[in-house]
Each structure stands twice: as structure tokens, then as C-alpha cells.
Amino acid sequence: MKFTKATLVASAAALSLGLAACDGPQEEAMEDAAEEQESAIDAQAEAMEDAGASEEAVEAMEDKADAVEDAGEEAADEMDGM
């Protein structure tokens, strides 16, 4: 089997990305908690929409849900770096 330099570099890059993507159990738990919070806030946004809230209010609640999830994932990533 003949490997070119580009093939070896690409393989090494893929392997390193795969290893970097591995999360520890504590990091996974933090990310799961952030996703659960995001789902709960999204459910509130849906309830607001069903109750006739303005589109702006619903979008603000959805933005908050996204921000909560992003913050939780960032915190989990920072913890992993320690």
C-alpha cells in the first residue's frame, strides 16, 4: 500500500481532530445539562407563542435558550482544558 505525504498528513489531522472531540464524562454531563436547560426555555417560548405573545418576545426567549446552551457548552469546554 502506497501512502503519499498528503494522505499521511490528512490521516494525522483526522486522528487529532477525533481525539480532540472526545469529551470526558463530566464535560458530557455539563453539556447535557445545558441542552436540558435550553429545551426547557424553548418549551417556555412555545408556550408563550401559543398564548399569543408577540413574535419579538418569543424570539427573545429563543435567543436566551441558545445563549444558555452556548454558555453551558463553553463552560464545559473550559473545564476540559483544565
C-alpha positions in Angstrom: 0.0 0.0 0.0 1.5 3.3 -1.1 0.8 6.4 1.0 1.5 9.9 -0.2 2.6 12.7 2.0 -0.8 14.3 1.7 -2.6 11.1 2.7 -0.4 10.8 5.8 -1.0 14.5 6.8 -4.7 14.2 6.2 -4.9 11.0 8.3 -2.9 12.6 11.2 -5.2 15.6 11.1 -8.3 13.5 11.2 -7.0 11.5 14.1 -6.1 14.5 16.1 -9.5 16.1 15.5 -11.1 12.8 16.5 -9.2 12.8 19.8 -9.9 16.4 20.5 -13.6 15.8 20.1 -13.6 13.2 22.9 -15.4 14.6 25.9 -14.9 13.3 29.4 -17.9 12.2 31.4 -18.1 15.4 33.5 -17.9 17.5 30.4 -20.7 15.4 28.7 -22.8 15.9 31.9 -22.4 19.6 31.8 -23.2 19.8 28.1 -26.3 17.6 28.7 -27.5 19.9 31.5 -27.1 22.9 29.2 -29.1 21.2 26.5 -31.8 20.3 29.0 -32.0 24.0 30.1 -32.2 25.1 26.5 -35.0 22.6 25.9 -36.9 23.9 28.9 -36.6 27.5 27.8 -37.6 26.6 24.3 -40.7 25.0 25.7 -41.5 28.3 27.5 -41.1 30.1 24.2 -43.5 27.7 22.6 -46.0 28.2 25.4 -45.6 32.0 25.1 -46.3 31.7 21.3 -49.3 29.5 21.9 -50.6 32.1 24.4 -50.4 34.8 21.8 -47.2 36.6 22.9 -45.5 38.9 20.4 -43.1 37.5 17.9 -40.3 39.6 19.4 -40.9 38.2 22.9 -40.8 34.7 21.6 -37.7 35.3 19.6 -36.0 36.9 22.7 -36.9 33.8 24.7 -35.5 31.5 21.9 -32.3 33.7 21.8 -32.0 33.3 25.6 -32.3 29.5 25.2 -29.5 29.5 22.6 -27.3 31.7 24.9 -27.8 29.4 27.9 -26.8 26.3 25.8 -23.8 28.1 24.4 -22.6 29.3 27.8 -23.0 25.8 29.2 -21.0 24.3 26.4 -18.3 26.9 26.7 -18.1 26.2 30.5 -17.8 22.5 29.8 -15.1 23.1 27.2 -13.1 25.3 29.6 -13.4 22.7 32.3 -12.0 20.1 29.9 -8.9 22.3 29.3 -8.0 22.3 33.0 
